[in-house]
Amino acid sequence: MTAMLKVTGLQVAYGGIQAVKGASFEVREGELVSLIGANGAGKSTTLKAVTGLQPLAGGTVEFMGRSIAGQGAWDLVRQGLVMVPEGRGTFTRMTITENLLMGAYTRKDAEVEADIDKVFALFPRLKERRAQLAGTMSGGEQQMLAMGRALMARPKLLLLDEPSMGLSPIMVDKIFEVVNDIHQRGTTVLLVEQNASRALQLANRGYVMESGEVTMHGEGRALLADPKVRAAYLGE
């Protein structure tokens, strides 16, 4: 299976602090891969480096077989590499529909409206409130909107950074259900999560990140059953 995203020896530093210390992993076409780890492990920093939001201090990042180091996030979206950031990042003074249209800003085709309907089918609550300002929505609703906006770019690889963070248990269930649905419909997904149990249940493969390094990797179910993972992330 072809590696859609290949990260080798990634290093990222903030001033004198090395946040990522030579991390390597890959996401193959058609997979759902989970990157788990505690808060501060370097997961979000890794995604920022992959998507051009944080400069690399070392290592390589390849997407679809080509180096993308140094490219801006806007260029990567056009190539099909799209991230839903931690904290959602919705345009709070714009409506739901306007946010979705912003997700399609790189597109010139005639199917944008049809794709909005697909997002509304995936998230019926957004359809009910299509004229509502994003800033007046709950955290879970804004997470739905952020995911829907990313889908409007028609990603080849969708990166999700902590999509369940701060949500109610019912909304967490909904978000993971949708992540699985998106993957089953054919989108390759890299899921970064602190909720190790839920993330590894969905994953074809997983990576464990600790203190800026990838320390374990394997099939999702195998990692979920690993005593070290269960002790560190599931409280067992």
C-alpha positions, 0 to 999 in steps of 0.5 A: 500500500502506497504511503500517502504521507511519510514523515521521517526524522521530524524535528521541531523546536520552539526557541531552545526547546525541542518539542519533536525529536526525530519522529517518524511515521506514515499514513498509507492511502485508504487508512485511518491512522491514530497518533496518541499520546499525553498532553504535551507529547508533541502531537499537535506540534507534529501536525502543525509542522506537517501542514506548514504552520510550524517550520521544521528544524530537521527531517523530511515530510513527503505527501504523495511522494513529494517533499512538502517542507516549506510549503504554506498551508494554503498550498497544501490544501490545494494538493489535498492535505487538509487539517481540522485544528485543535480548537476548531478555528471556525469563523465566529462572525460568519454563518454555518453556510458561509463557513462551509463556503470558505472551506471550498475557497480553492475550488472552481468546480460547479459541485460546491452546493452539492457538497454542502448538501453532503455535509448537511446530510452528515451533520443534520444539526448544521442544516437546521441552523445553516443561517446561525452565526458560528460563534453562537454554537456549542463546542460540539456544533463548532467541531462538526462545522470545522470538520464539515468545512474541511470536507468541503476542500475534498481532502485526499488526507484529512488530519484531525487534531483532538476532535473530541477535546472538551466535548460532552460524552454524547457529542464525543460519541457523535464525533467518533461516529462521523470520523469512522463514517468519513473514513468508510466513505474513502477518505484517508485520515490521520487522527490525533487524540488523547482519547486513546481507547476510542482512537485505537478502536477506529484505527487500522494502525497507530503510533504512540508519541511520548516527549516528542518521540514515537515510541511504539507503533502497530495495528490499532487493536494490537496497541489497544491490547498492549499492557504498556498502552493500557497502563499509560493511557487507559489507567489499567 
